[in-house]
Amino acid sequence: MKRILALIPAFAVLFALPLPAQQSSPPLRAGAATSVITPPLGESIVGGFTPFPAEHIHDELHARCLVLDDGKTKVALVVCDLLGMHRSLAVEAKSLIEKELSIPPSHVVISATHTHSATNALYGEVRTYSSDIELTDYQHFVARRIADGVRRALNLLRPAEIAFGHIDVPDHVFNRRWFLKEGTMPQNPFGKSDEKVKMNPGAGGDNLIEPAGPIDPRVSFVVLREPGGPIISLYSAYSLHYVGGVGQAHVSADYFGYYSKAVERILSSEKQDPPIVAMMANGTSGDINNINFREPRLRKQPYEQMQLVADDLAAKVTGAVSSLEWKASAPLDARFRELDVKWRTIPDELMKWARETEADAPRIGDKAVLPLAYAGRVQRLAQASPETKLPVQVLRIGEICIGTSPCETFAETGMEFRDRSPFAESFMVELVGGYYGYMPTPRHFELGGYETWPGTNNLEPQASVKLMDALLEMATEVKTVE
């Protein structure tokens, strides 16, 4: 009896100790996979004003897929090595995913990297401004491969920990819109030289004054790993348009693909199975590229510059992974809207110029390449219906919020979303769910330049304002729902 009584204080201390904390939400699961989306040779490379057939595959194009499951909700993120994609392609891929995998379209974020050495997934057989098109064989193939990649990622779902990080890498991003000295502004394709800024003015020129906007140096990234174990996937975004410098008529994923391979090489073992899947989405880079215009640009070998950029980014991002804070759960949520946005209005004077330019084409010959391209774009844009449906999304991953745009969006828009979002950690990804041209802010419409020309920009000047309002509203919605 005395021994039993002696134990009572010990039991009292034991039961007075706090119980282990109960998890507030189910543990997270994650899976990742890739699908090859390389086109057949002969398909049209559409990164310039004059398409030409692909003659060589330098490196394969991929749809890189990540699926997350918090026990109640599944989301999928897909990054495709494409210049862009038509809305109808994204709709078809999401439809397949919903039908076969029961992930709703609102919870699937499909983006293009904007590599300029990919073939046409932007339009159908002809370039139009229609919201819905009949898909080409290649577009059907890409939609199918996206759905297959998401299915394979779903098959690989396993317990995961998540971490979020960001670093600034300003070395590779430069604003490409410049104010020039008075009297040095060249004519635009419409025969005018009254614009205030020039896109890509020439590196090292003595007529440069200053850039017309900021850069966003931030690389944002989400990392998934098996609990205490190997990395499953690293999803990142950087506001760099593309690098370029490929071989003649080559298909290539540009630095986005090089970066992904470098991250996978650094973070994984040779025998890791399933393999790590890294991906680099395009942030908001509509006015950003890899050219330092303050200095003359040295000529480099094909692929040399993109390899340099990719390796540097990969080293710096992977170097930050060891210091991240890992969590075993992350509530998932998403919102999707189709905004009523007006197509760009074409004034009568511009339509007259377009018709006259086409009529004069045989006389002006090779000098008319750029004016002729815009004469066609202007006339097709004038035939578009007054409004379109602009797809926009937000995705919540724990305390992270990702906002999207279906346009080539200016860096300051992404920075504004990050600053105004109700989430402490936010970033944007562009070219998601469709392709609607460039999206300058209202301020930039007053400055002019390539990104504001009708046919480069296809939407009303207030489109970026409508986009931001919708993103912030949706971000607030997913923030308040627990």
C-alpha distance (Angstrom), angle and dihedral (degrees) to the residues before:
residue distance angle dihedral
M1 . . .
K2 3.79 . .
R3 3.81 89.6 .
I4 3.81 91.1 51.4
L5 3.80 91.4 49.5
A6 3.78 90.0 48.6
L7 3.80 90.3 57.1
I8 3.79 94.0 53.0
P9 3.84 95.1 82.6
A10 3.81 90.1 50.7
F11 3.82 91.8 52.5
A12 3.80 88.9 46.1
V13 3.80 90.5 55.7
L14 3.82 91.3 45.8
F15 3.79 94.4 52.6
A16 3.81 90.9 43.7
L17 3.81 90.9 61.1
P18 3.83 115.0 100.3
L19 3.78 114.5 -100.1
P20 3.79 118.7 -118.0
A21 3.81 110.7 -82.6
Q22 3.79 113.4 -96.5
Q23 3.80 114.8 -125.6
S24 3.79 109.4 -106.3
S25 3.80 92.3 -147.3
P26 3.81 137.5 18.4
P27 3.81 117.9 -84.0
L28 3.77 117.1 -89.8
R29 3.80 124.6 -110.2
A30 3.79 126.9 -161.1
G31 3.79 138.9 -177.0
A32 3.80 133.2 177.2
A33 3.80 137.5 -169.3
T34 3.79 141.9 158.9
S35 3.79 134.4 -129.7
V36 3.80 123.6 -159.7
I37 3.83 111.2 -124.1
T38 3.80 98.5 174.1
P39 3.82 110.1 149.9
P40 3.81 126.4 -130.5
L41 3.79 115.6 -93.0
G42 3.77 110.6 -95.4
E43 3.80 94.6 44.7
S44 3.82 112.8 127.3
I45 3.81 118.6 -95.4
V46 3.80 103.9 -143.6
G47 3.81 105.6 -172.9
G48 3.82 93.3 111.0
F49 3.78 138.5 43.3
T50 3.80 93.4 -92.3
P51 3.83 114.7 48.9
F52 3.80 118.2 -140.7
P53 3.82 133.3 -175.6
A54 3.78 121.2 -91.5
E55 3.81 110.7 -113.0
H56 3.83 102.9 176.0
I57 3.80 139.3 25.4
H58 3.79 106.6 -138.1
D59 3.81 94.6 175.0
E60 3.79 131.6 -3.5
L61 3.80 122.1 -98.2
H62 3.80 117.8 -129.6
A63 3.77 144.5 -166.9
R64 3.81 102.4 -140.6
C65 3.80 111.8 -156.9
L66 3.81 134.0 -163.5
V67 3.82 124.5 -178.2
L68 3.82 123.8 -168.0
D69 3.81 127.3 -168.6
D70 3.83 123.9 -171.9
G71 3.81 94.1 -176.7
K72 3.80 93.9 -94.3
T73 3.79 105.4 40.4
K74 3.78 135.6 36.2
V75 3.81 125.7 -157.5
A76 3.79 131.6 -178.1
L77 3.80 129.9 -154.0
V78 3.80 118.6 -164.8
V79 3.81 126.9 -176.3
C80 3.82 116.0 -167.0
D81 3.79 127.3 -162.6
L82 3.79 93.3 -127.8
L83 3.82 136.6 119.9
G84 3.79 85.6 -123.9
M85 3.77 139.2 -53.1
H86 3.77 135.2 -119.8
R87 3.79 116.2 -111.2
S88 3.81 89.5 -116.7
L89 3.81 91.1 59.8
A90 3.81 91.1 53.5
V91 3.81 91.0 45.9
E92 3.82 91.2 51.8
A93 3.81 92.9 48.8
K94 3.80 92.1 48.1
S95 3.79 90.9 47.2
L96 3.81 90.7 54.9
I97 3.81 90.8 47.3
E98 3.80 93.0 50.0
K99 3.80 93.6 46.1
E100 3.79 96.5 45.4
L101 3.81 103.4 29.0
S102 3.84 105.0 23.4
I103 3.82 94.4 -126.0
P104 3.83 106.7 138.6
P105 3.83 118.0 -124.1
S106 3.81 91.0 -116.3
H107 3.81 88.7 63.5
V108 3.81 96.6 51.5
V109 3.82 117.7 85.7
I110 3.83 112.2 -167.1
S111 3.80 116.8 -178.5
A112 3.80 137.6 175.3
T113 3.80 121.7 -136.1
H114 3.83 95.3 -143.6
T115 3.78 96.5 -125.2
H116 3.80 105.3 172.1
S117 3.80 92.0 -148.2
A118 3.81 97.0 69.3
T119 3.78 129.0 95.5
N120 3.78 131.5 -108.5
A121 3.80 117.3 -58.4
L122 3.81 92.1 134.8
Y123 3.78 101.8 79.8
G124 3.76 141.0 18.0
E125 3.78 123.1 -115.2
V126 3.82 88.8 -49.7
R127 3.80 132.3 25.9
T128 3.80 110.4 -100.3
Y129 3.79 138.4 151.4
S130 3.78 93.9 -126.1
S131 3.81 117.5 137.6
D132 3.82 90.9 -140.2
I133 3.79 128.8 36.4
E134 3.78 139.5 171.6
L135 3.79 104.3 -99.9
T136 3.79 121.4 -120.2
D137 3.80 120.5 -125.9
Y138 3.80 90.2 -99.5
Q139 3.81 92.6 50.1
H140 3.83 90.6 50.9
F141 3.81 88.1 49.8
V142 3.82 92.4 51.7
A143 3.82 92.6 47.7
R144 3.80 90.4 50.7
R145 3.80 92.7 47.6
I146 3.81 91.8 49.4
A147 3.80 90.5 53.4
D148 3.81 91.1 46.6
G149 3.79 91.1 50.3
V150 3.80 91.8 51.5
R151 3.82 89.7 48.3
R152 3.81 91.1 52.5
A153 3.81 91.0 47.9
L154 3.80 88.4 50.8
N155 3.81 89.9 50.7
L156 3.82 88.0 56.1
L157 3.82 97.5 51.6
R158 3.79 110.8 140.8
P159 3.81 137.8 156.1
A160 3.78 110.4 -65.0
E161 3.76 145.4 -178.8
I162 3.79 120.8 -143.9
A163 3.78 134.8 -149.5
F164 3.79 133.7 177.6
G165 3.79 126.7 -150.7
H166 3.76 143.3 163.0
I167 3.80 136.1 -167.2
D168 3.79 132.9 -178.0
V169 3.80 117.4 -118.6
P170 3.81 106.8 173.4
D171 3.81 94.8 163.5
H172 3.82 96.3 90.4
V173 3.83 104.8 37.3
F174 3.81 125.2 83.1
N175 3.77 131.2 167.3
R176 3.80 106.9 -115.5
R177 3.84 97.6 -161.8
W178 3.81 111.7 90.1
F179 3.77 140.1 -177.0
L180 3.81 109.4 -130.0
K181 3.76 133.0 -155.0
E182 3.78 115.5 -88.6
G183 3.77 113.9 -81.2
T184 3.82 96.0 18.5
M185 3.81 100.5 90.2
P186 3.83 109.5 116.1
Q187 3.79 122.8 -140.1
N188 3.78 119.3 -87.8
P189 3.84 121.0 -132.8
F190 3.81 89.0 -89.1
G191 3.80 92.1 63.5
K192 3.82 97.4 -105.1
S193 3.81 133.7 117.0
D194 3.82 100.6 -173.9
E195 3.82 95.8 108.1
K196 3.79 121.2 118.4
V197 3.83 99.2 -144.2
K198 3.79 137.6 38.3
M199 3.81 127.1 -148.6
N200 3.84 113.4 -134.2
P201 3.82 95.7 -2.0
G202 3.79 95.9 -177.3
A203 3.78 124.8 -80.1
G204 3.79 116.9 -94.5
G205 3.81 95.2 9.6
D206 3.81 119.2 157.5
N207 3.81 92.0 -136.6
L208 3.82 95.8 68.6
I209 3.81 119.8 115.0
E210 3.83 108.2 170.3
P211 3.82 142.0 -46.1
A212 3.80 116.6 -82.5
G213 3.80 94.5 -135.1
P214 3.81 145.9 13.4
I215 3.77 132.6 -88.2
D216 3.80 125.7 -126.0
P217 3.82 106.7 -138.9
R218 3.80 96.2 -178.7
V219 3.79 125.0 118.6
S220 3.82 107.8 -162.7
F221 3.79 118.5 -165.3
V222 3.80 141.9 179.1
V223 3.81 117.8 -155.5
L224 3.81 128.2 -162.5
R225 3.79 124.7 -167.4
E226 3.76 138.5 169.7
P227 3.85 106.7 -98.5
G228 3.79 104.2 -71.6
G229 3.80 88.9 -19.5
P230 3.81 144.2 85.8
I231 3.78 124.6 -22.0
I232 3.81 115.4 -97.5
S233 3.79 99.5 -170.9
L234 3.80 144.1 -19.8
Y235 3.82 117.3 -151.1
S236 3.79 114.8 -168.2
A237 3.80 141.1 171.4
Y238 3.81 130.7 -157.9
S239 3.79 128.2 175.9
L240 3.79 98.3 -124.6
H241 3.80 117.2 124.4
Y242 3.83 97.8 -145.3
V243 3.81 134.1 -66.9
G244 3.80 106.6 -130.9
G245 3.76 127.3 -178.0
V246 3.80 98.7 134.8
G247 3.79 131.0 156.3
Q248 3.79 121.0 -85.8
A249 3.83 110.5 -70.2
H250 3.82 91.0 -9.8
V251 3.79 125.4 153.2
S252 3.81 111.5 -137.2
A253 3.81 139.8 157.7
D254 3.84 89.5 -134.1
Y255 3.82 119.8 -146.1
F256 3.81 91.6 -31.7
G257 3.80 90.3 69.8
Y258 3.80 94.4 39.2
Y259 3.81 90.4 51.8
S260 3.81 92.7 49.7
K261 3.80 91.6 52.1
A262 3.79 91.7 47.3
V263 3.82 93.0 51.2
E264 3.80 90.9 48.0
R265 3.79 90.8 49.7
I266 3.81 93.5 50.1
L267 3.81 99.3 42.7
S268 3.79 102.8 38.3
S269 3.76 137.5 62.3
E270 3.79 120.2 -123.8
K271 3.80 90.6 -113.9
Q272 3.81 97.7 46.6
D273 3.79 110.4 133.5
P274 2.98 121.3 -145.4
P275 3.81 89.5 31.9
I276 3.78 122.8 -126.7
V277 3.83 115.2 -98.8
A278 3.81 116.2 -148.7
M279 3.78 122.9 -174.9
M280 3.79 137.7 -175.5
A281 3.80 116.9 -154.8
N282 3.79 122.3 -167.2
G283 3.80 111.7 -106.0
T284 3.82 116.8 -160.6
S285 3.78 105.3 -48.2
G286 3.81 107.1 143.8
D287 3.81 90.9 127.0
I288 3.82 98.7 29.0
N289 3.79 133.0 88.1
N290 3.81 141.6 156.5
I291 3.83 98.6 -96.8
N292 3.80 121.0 107.9
F293 3.79 98.4 -148.0
R294 3.80 93.8 -170.2
E295 3.81 91.0 71.8
P296 3.82 133.8 45.3
R297 3.79 110.2 -96.6
L298 3.79 116.5 -118.7
R299 3.79 117.5 -139.1
K300 3.81 114.7 -111.6
Q301 3.77 136.0 -171.2
P302 3.82 119.0 -94.2
Y303 3.82 111.6 -76.1
E304 3.82 92.7 5.5
Q305 3.82 96.6 110.8
M306 3.80 96.8 43.0
Q307 3.80 90.0 50.3
L308 3.81 90.1 51.6
V309 3.81 92.9 50.0
A310 3.80 93.7 44.3
D311 3.80 95.2 48.2
D312 3.79 93.1 48.1
L313 3.80 93.7 48.8
A314 3.80 92.4 45.2
A315 3.81 92.6 50.5
K316 3.80 93.0 49.4
V317 3.81 95.9 44.5
T318 3.80 95.4 46.0
G319 3.79 89.3 45.2
A320 3.79 88.9 61.3
V321 3.82 95.7 50.4
S322 3.82 95.7 81.9
S323 3.81 92.0 61.5
L324 3.81 96.7 50.9
E325 3.80 125.0 115.1
W326 3.80 112.1 -120.3
K327 3.80 125.8 -147.1
A328 3.81 129.9 -168.8
S329 3.79 95.9 -146.3
A330 3.79 138.4 39.3
P331 3.83 123.4 175.6
L332 3.80 111.3 -128.9
D333 3.78 127.9 -147.9
A334 3.79 139.0 149.9
R335 3.79 142.8 -169.0
F336 3.80 130.7 -159.5
R337 3.80 131.8 -169.9
E338 3.77 137.4 173.0
L339 3.79 106.1 -143.2
D340 3.78 123.4 -148.7
V341 3.79 101.6 -121.4
K342 3.79 126.3 165.6
W343 3.76 122.9 -123.3
R344 3.81 116.2 -119.4
T345 3.81 112.3 -78.6
I346 3.81 114.7 -124.0
P347 3.84 113.6 -148.7
D348 3.80 120.6 -139.4
E349 3.81 92.2 -112.3
L350 3.79 91.2 58.0
M351 3.80 92.5 47.5
K352 3.81 88.9 52.6
W353 3.81 89.9 52.2
A354 3.83 91.3 49.4
R355 3.82 93.6 52.4
E356 3.80 93.3 45.6
T357 3.80 91.8 47.8
E358 3.81 91.8 53.6
A359 3.80 91.0 46.9
D360 3.84 91.0 52.0
A361 3.80 94.3 46.3
P362 3.84 97.4 103.6
R363 3.80 90.0 52.0
I364 3.83 98.2 49.0
G365 3.81 95.6 39.9
D366 3.81 118.7 175.7
K367 3.81 93.4 5.5
A368 3.80 89.1 69.3
V369 3.82 99.2 64.2
L370 3.81 95.3 108.4
P371 3.83 98.0 34.8
L372 3.81 90.4 46.6
A373 3.80 91.7 50.6
Y374 3.79 90.7 53.4
A375 3.79 93.8 42.1
G376 3.80 87.9 60.8
R377 3.80 94.0 43.0
V378 3.81 92.8 49.6
Q379 3.80 93.3 51.6
R380 3.79 93.8 46.8
L381 3.81 91.5 47.0
A382 3.82 90.0 51.4
Q383 3.82 88.6 58.2
A384 3.81 94.0 54.5
S385 3.79 118.5 110.1
P386 3.83 113.7 -97.4
E387 3.82 94.9 -103.1
T388 3.76 138.7 27.1
K389 3.79 135.3 -165.5
L390 3.79 110.3 -108.7
P391 3.84 112.4 -157.1
V392 3.82 114.2 -139.2
Q393 3.81 130.6 168.4
V394 3.78 143.4 -177.8
L395 3.78 123.2 -157.2
R396 3.79 124.5 -162.8
I397 3.80 118.4 -153.7
G398 3.80 105.8 176.1
E399 3.79 105.9 -63.8
I400 3.81 92.6 -12.8
C401 3.81 123.5 96.6
I402 3.81 123.3 -165.4
G403 3.81 117.8 -165.6
T404 3.79 123.1 -165.6
S405 3.79 141.4 -151.4
P406 3.83 129.0 -170.3
C407 3.81 90.9 -146.7
E408 3.78 141.3 72.0
T409 3.78 91.5 -92.1
F410 3.81 128.1 -161.8
A411 3.80 120.1 -109.0
E412 3.79 93.4 -119.8
T413 3.82 90.0 60.4
G414 3.80 91.3 57.6
M415 3.79 90.9 46.5
E416 3.81 90.9 49.8
F417 3.80 91.5 52.8
R418 3.79 90.8 49.7
D419 3.82 91.4 50.0
R420 3.81 96.7 44.9
S421 3.81 100.9 37.0
P422 3.83 115.5 112.0
F423 3.81 87.8 -131.4
A424 3.78 120.0 87.1
E425 3.80 90.7 -137.7
S426 3.80 115.8 43.2
F427 3.78 138.3 147.8
M428 3.80 139.9 164.8
V429 3.80 134.4 -122.5
E430 3.79 120.8 -159.9
L431 3.81 134.3 -151.6
V432 3.81 91.5 41.3
G433 3.79 121.6 156.3
G434 3.79 96.7 -7.2
Y435 3.79 146.1 -8.2
Y436 3.81 122.3 -98.4
G437 3.81 102.5 160.3
Y438 3.79 127.1 -109.9
M439 3.81 123.5 -16.5
P440 3.81 110.5 -155.3
T441 3.79 119.2 179.6
P442 3.85 116.9 -109.3
R443 3.82 89.5 -100.5
H444 3.78 91.5 59.5
F445 3.80 93.3 52.0
E446 3.79 86.6 64.9
L447 3.80 90.3 53.0
G448 3.82 96.4 49.3
G449 3.78 124.1 -158.7
Y450 3.80 135.4 138.6
E451 3.80 96.2 -53.4
T452 3.82 90.9 57.5
W453 3.81 98.7 46.9
P454 3.83 115.1 115.7
G455 3.78 105.6 -104.4
T456 3.81 91.3 33.2
N457 3.78 90.5 52.2
N458 3.80 110.6 37.3
L459 3.81 102.4 173.4
E460 3.79 137.2 74.2
P461 3.84 118.7 -83.8
Q462 3.82 91.4 -109.6
A463 3.82 94.0 56.3
S464 3.83 94.1 103.0
V465 3.82 90.3 51.0
K466 3.81 91.9 51.6
L467 3.79 89.9 47.0
M468 3.80 93.3 51.7
D469 3.80 93.5 47.3
A470 3.81 91.0 51.8
L471 3.81 94.3 46.0
L472 3.80 93.2 51.0
E473 3.81 92.3 46.9
M474 3.80 91.8 50.6
A475 3.81 92.2 44.4
T476 3.81 89.1 54.2
E477 3.81 90.0 50.3
V478 3.80 94.8 53.8
K479 3.81 91.1 42.1
T480 3.81 93.6 57.4
V481 3.82 96.3 44.6
E482 3.80 111.3 84.0
